[in-house]
Amino acid sequence: MSSFVHKEIILGRFNIIDSAVGWPAFATHDEKLYESTLNKCVRHLEGRYGLRRFLRDGYRTECEDPTKRHYEEEETYKFQGIENQFPAPCP
C-alpha cells in the first residue's frame, strides 16, 4: 500500500510541473528536451516535504515581512534554502 501511495504522490508532483513545462509558450515536440526540462524542474523545486512554488519564496516563513507587498531581487537571498514546501495533490 505504501508504495502505491508513494507512486501516486510522485505522479501528482509530475502533473503539477508538467502543466508548467507543457504550457503552450514553452511547448516542444523534442522529447529529449521536454524530459530534461521536466527533470531539471523537479530537481530544483522538489524538497523533503513537497514542492516549492519557486526558489527563494519567502511566503509564510519567519523571515517574511507581512507589511511588504514585494521584495527586490537582492532581498530574496534571505529566503535561500528556507522556502515553504507544499504537498502536491494526488490526481
C-alpha positions as CSV (number, residue, x, y, z in Angstrom):
1,M,0.0,0.0,0.0
2,S,2.7,2.5,0.9
3,S,4.5,2.0,-2.5
4,F,1.2,2.7,-4.2
5,V,0.6,5.9,-2.2
6,H,4.2,7.0,-2.9
7,K,3.8,6.4,-6.6
8,E,0.6,8.5,-6.6
9,I,2.3,11.4,-4.9
10,I,5.2,11.3,-7.4
11,L,2.7,11.3,-10.3
12,G,0.8,14.2,-8.7
13,R,4.1,16.2,-8.5
14,F,4.9,15.5,-12.1
15,N,1.4,16.6,-13.2
16,I,1.9,19.9,-11.5
17,I,5.3,20.5,-13.0
18,D,4.1,19.1,-16.3
19,S,1.5,21.8,-16.6
20,A,4.2,24.4,-16.4
21,V,6.6,22.7,-18.8
22,G,3.7,21.9,-21.2
23,W,2.4,25.4,-21.3
24,P,1.9,26.4,-25.0
25,A,4.6,29.1,-24.9
26,F,7.2,26.5,-23.8
27,A,5.8,23.5,-25.7
28,T,8.2,21.4,-27.7
29,H,8.0,18.3,-29.8
30,D,11.5,17.3,-28.9
31,E,11.0,14.5,-26.4
32,K,14.6,14.8,-25.0
33,L,14.3,18.5,-24.4
34,Y,11.0,18.0,-22.7
35,E,12.3,15.2,-20.4
36,S,15.5,17.2,-19.5
37,T,13.4,20.3,-18.7
38,L,11.0,18.4,-16.6
39,N,13.8,16.6,-14.7
40,K,15.5,19.9,-14.1
41,C,12.3,21.5,-12.7
42,V,11.8,18.6,-10.4
43,R,15.4,18.6,-9.2
44,H,15.3,22.3,-8.4
45,L,11.8,22.5,-6.9
46,E,11.4,19.2,-5.1
47,G,12.1,19.2,-1.4
48,R,11.8,16.8,1.5
49,Y,8.2,17.7,2.3
50,G,6.8,18.7,-1.1
51,L,7.4,21.2,-3.9
52,R,8.5,24.7,-3.7
53,R,6.4,27.3,-5.6
54,F,9.6,28.8,-6.8
55,L,13.1,29.3,-5.5
56,R,13.7,32.0,-2.8
57,D,10.0,32.0,-2.0
58,G,9.5,33.7,1.4
59,Y,5.8,33.1,1.6
60,R,4.8,32.3,5.2
61,T,8.4,31.9,6.5
62,E,9.7,33.5,9.7
63,C,11.8,36.0,7.6
64,E,8.8,37.3,5.7
65,D,7.8,40.9,6.4
66,P,4.0,40.9,6.3
67,T,3.9,44.7,5.6
68,K,5.8,44.3,2.3
69,R,4.0,43.7,-1.0
70,H,7.1,42.6,-2.9
71,Y,10.9,42.2,-2.5
72,E,13.7,43.4,-4.6
73,E,15.9,40.7,-6.1
74,E,18.8,41.3,-3.7
75,E,16.3,41.0,-0.7
76,T,15.2,37.5,-1.7
77,Y,18.6,36.0,-0.8
78,K,17.5,35.8,2.8
79,F,14.9,33.1,1.7
80,Q,17.5,30.9,0.0
81,G,17.1,27.4,1.3
82,I,14.2,28.0,3.6
83,E,11.3,28.1,1.1
84,N,8.0,26.7,2.1
85,Q,7.2,23.3,0.6
86,F,3.7,22.5,-0.3
87,P,2.4,18.9,-0.6
88,A,1.5,18.1,-4.2
89,P,-2.1,16.8,-4.5
90,C,-2.7,13.4,-6.0
91,P,-4.7,13.4,-9.2
